[in-house]
Amino acid sequence: MHRVGLLVLPGFQNMCFAALSAFEVANRKTAQPAYGLHVVSERGGPVPCSMGMEVTTVAMDALDLDTILIAVGMEVPAAPEPVLDHLRRAVRSGRRVASICLGAFVLGQAGLLEGRRVTTHWRWAEELKARHPAARVEMDRLFIQDQDLWSSAGMASGIDLALQLIESDQGRDVARATAKGMVIHHRRAGGQSQHSALLDLDAQADRIQSALAYARRNLHEALSVENLAEVACLSTRQFSRLFRQETGTSPAKAVETLRLEAARVMLEENGLSIDSVSRRTGFGDPERMRRAFLRAYGRPPSAFHGRRSEQEPAD
C-alpha cells in the first residue's frame, strides 16, 4: 500500500485536506484500498490549523511515507530545521514530495529548488523568485512535476495535483472516477493557467452563466450572439445588454477569450497541431488564431506548441 502523508505546519490552511481527500476517494475506486493516509507533523500531537482548531497528528519520523504533501498557511512559512532535514532525506531516497500553494517556500528553505521547476500562488511568485533565484519559478501553472518534486499553485489546485499523482499510480480511469466522485466537472491539466477565463468573466446571473458554460463546452461551433441568447432564453438585445452588464465585455470577446484559453492548453498539454487546435477551438483557420494569440499574448501559437513536453522530463 502506498503511504501518503499530509505534513502540516502550525497554522496550516484547512483547504489542504482536500488534496488528501482525493486519495481517500481513490481508495473507493480500486479493488483494494491503494493508499494509507496520514496527517503528520514535526513532533506529532495536536497542531492548530488556520482557523484555530487542533488536528491530531503523528510524528513525521514515525512513518515511512512514499508521498509527502506539504501543508502551510496563507503567509510565507518558516519551517523548523528538523522538518527541512526530513524533506531533504525524503528527496534523496526518491520519495515524492509535493508542496501545496506556499509550501513551495518550504522546499526552497530546504535547498531543494536549485535548478528545479516550481510553481506557487501567483501573488507570491515574485517573492519566491527573489528568495530562491536558482529556482525556475513558473507562476502561470496550476501544478508542476520536476522528477519526484511536485508543486501546486493555490489551495484548490492541490486537488488537481493529487489527481495527477493518482493517475501516475493507478491510471487514468481511476483518476477520472476519483474526480467524478468528488464532483469535479473538469480535470485541469498542470499547464493550465492559474487565471480562469470563466472566473475573470465572473457572471452572477444564471442565464449568463449557462450561456458561458454552453460556449465552453461547444467551442468548435460558431457560437453566434443569437445562438447564445437562445441558450439563455433571452432576446438577442436583452442578452447582449445583460451580458455586458454582468461581464464588462461583449459576447464575441468573451467567446474569443474562452477559445484562447482552450487553444493554449491544447497546444501546451496535448501537442496537437496548430491546424487541429484552430478547428477544435472554433477559430476556423490558423491565421485567425494566430492574430488572436498575438493580441492576447504578444506571441504566436507556435510559441506555445508542445511547451510542456519540452520543459518537463519524462516520467
N, C-alpha and C positions, 0 to 999 in steps of 0.2 A: 504493500500500500504506500502511495506517495504521501509524504507528510508535508503539510503546508502550515506555516506559522505566520500570524499577524504580529509583528514586533511593534509594540506600542510604546511611545514616549509619553510622559505625563502631559496632559492637555491635548491629546490626540483628538482628531475630529471623528465624530460618530459615523460619518458617511463612509469612512474607510472600511467599516464592517461589510459594506455592500460587495466589495471585491471578494472577501472571504465567503460571503453567501453564495457567490457564483459557484464555488467549488462544492458547497453544500447541496445546491440544486443539481449539479452534475452527478453527484452520488446517486441520485434518484433516476438518472437516465442510463446507468450502466448496470449490467447484470449483477455485479457485486460492487459495493462502495469502493471507489477508486482512491479516495482521499481521506487521510486522517487530518482533522482540523484542530488547530491550537491557537490560543492567544498567549503570547509570551512577552516578557519584559526583562529588564536587566537583572533584577533580583527575584522576580516573582511576587505574588501577593497582590493586594488591591492597587490599581493605578487609576487616577482620576482622568476622565475624558474632558473635552472642552466645555461640556455642559455641567460639570461638577460631579456627575455620577461616577462611582467607582466600579471598575471591572476586575474580576478575579483573573490573575494571570499565573503562568508557570515560568520559572526561571529559564532564561534562554539557553543556558548551558545544560539544562536537564534533558533536552530533547535533541535528537539528531535529525534536523529538518532538511528536507530536499529543496523546498522553496521558501524563501523568506520575503514577506511583504512588509515594507516599512511604512508605519502609520504615524503621522505627526499632526500638529495643529495648523492653524491658519496664519502663523507667523514663522519666520525663518527659525528653525530649531537649532539647538546646541546640544548635540548628543554627547553623553559621557564617554570617556575613553574605553571602558570595558565594552560598550556597545559597538564602537568603531572597530575595536580589535576583533570582536566576534564576526563582524561583517567581512573584514579582511580575510579571516580564516575561511569563512564560507566561500568566498570567491576563489581563493586559492585551491580549495578542494573541489571546485567545479560545480558547486550548488547554484541554483538560480536565486538571484537577489533582485527584487523589484521594488522601486520606490513609487509611492502614490503621492502625486502633487508635490508639495515642498519636501517630501522625503528625499528628493534629489540632492538637497543640500547636505543631508547626512552622508550620502555616497561621496560627495565632494570632500567633506570633513575627514572621511576615512581614506582619502587619497586614491579613490577608485575611478575617478573620471578622466584622468590624463589620457588624451588621445581618443577618448570614448565619445560616441554619440549619445546625447541625453536630451530629455525634454522636461519641462515643468510648467506650472501655470504661467500663462503669457504675461501676467502682471509682474512676475518675479524673474523672468528670463534674463533680463539685462543684469540684474543683481547676481544671478548665478554665473553669468559670463565674467563679471567683474571679479568675483571671488575665486573663480577657477578658470583662468584664461586658457589653460591647456585642454579644457573640455570642448567638445564640439556641440554647443548648445543649439538646438533647433526648436524654436518656440512654436512654430506653426505645425505641430504634430500632436495627435491625440496620445499616442504612445510610441515608444521606440524600443527595439531589441538590438543590442550590441553584444553578440555572443551570449553569455549567460547573465548579462546585466540588462535589466529592463527598467523603463521609467515611463510614467504616465503624466499627463498634463494636469488636469484638475481632479477633484474628488470623484465625480461621476465617470471620468474616463478610466478610473481604476477598474470599473466593471468591464470595459472594452479590453483592457489589458488582460484581465482574468480570463475572459472568454477566449482570447488568443492563446493563452497558456494551456487552457483546457483542450483547444483544438490541436495544439502541438502534442499533447499527451494522448488524447482519446480519439482524435479525428474530427472532421468537420461535422458529421451527423450529430455527434454528442454535443458539440459546441452549439449547433443550431437548436437542438432540442432544449439545451440549457437556457439559451436566450429566449426561446418561446415560453419556457416555464417561468421565466422572470418577467414576462410580458414586455419584452424589449422588441419593438417593432422593426428596428433597423440596426443590424450589427455594423458598427462603424469600424472602418479599417484604420490601422495605425497612422497611415499617411494623410488621413483626412484632416482638414484644417480645424484648429480649436474654435474658430468662429463659424457658426452655423448660419447659413443664409436665411433659413426659416426663423431662427431666433432673432436675427438682425431685423427682419421684417416685422416681427412682434405684433401680429394682428390679434386683436382681442375678440372681434365679432366672429361668431361661429360660422357664418356664411363665408366670410373671407378666409378663415382657416380651412374650411372644406375645399374651397377653390384652390388654395395653395397646396394642400395635400394632394389633391387630384393632379395638379400640374406636376408636382414632383414625381408622382407615380407614372405619368404619361408624357415624359419629356420628349419622346420620339414623335409625338403627334404635333400638329400645327399650333394648338393652344391659342386660338384667337380670343379676343376680348369677348366676343359673342358666345363662344364655347364656354369660357369660364363663368360668364354671367348666368348661363343656363344651369351650370352646376350649382351656383349659389342661389338659384331660384330668384333672380332679380333681373330687371330690365338692364340693357347694356348701359344706359345712362346712370341708373341707380348704382349699378355695380362699380362703374368707373369712379364715381364720386365717393362712394363708401370705401373703396379700395385705397384711394389716395389719402383719404382721411385717416384710415387705420394704419397704413404703412409708410406714408410720406413719399410714395413713388407711384409710378404708373404700373398697370398690369404687365405691359410689354417689358418694361425694365426689370420688374421682379422675376418674370419668366427667364429673361436672359441671365440674371444672377443665379438662378437655380440651375440653368444649363451649364454655366461656367463652373459652378461648384462640382457638379456631377462629372463634367468632362475632365476636370483636373484630377479627380480621384481615379477615374478610369485610366488616364494616361500614366499616372504615377504608380498605381497599385496593380493594374491588370496588364500593362504593357500592350494594350490594343493599338492598332494602327490609327493614325490621325484620321484617315478616311472613315474607319469604322466608328470611332468616337463621335465624329461630327454627325453621322447618321443616327446613332443611338441616342444622342442628346438633343436631337431636333434642330441642330444648326443647319443641316441640309447639305452643306458643302464645306470643305476645309478652309476656303478663303474667308467665308463669313465667320467661321470660328476663329480664325487667325486674327481678324480685325477686332473681334470681341475680346480676345485674350490680350491684345496689345493695349486696348482701352483700359481693361481692368487691372492687369498685372505688369504692363510695360514690357512683356516678353511674349514671344510666340508659343504656340502649343509644343513645338519641338523642344523647348527648354525644359518642359516637364515630363517628356516622354521617357518612361522606364526609369524615373528618378529613384524610386525606392529600390528596385533591383540592383541599380548601380551602386547605391550607397550602403545597403545592408549586406552583411556577409551571409552566405548560405547557412541554413540550419545544419 
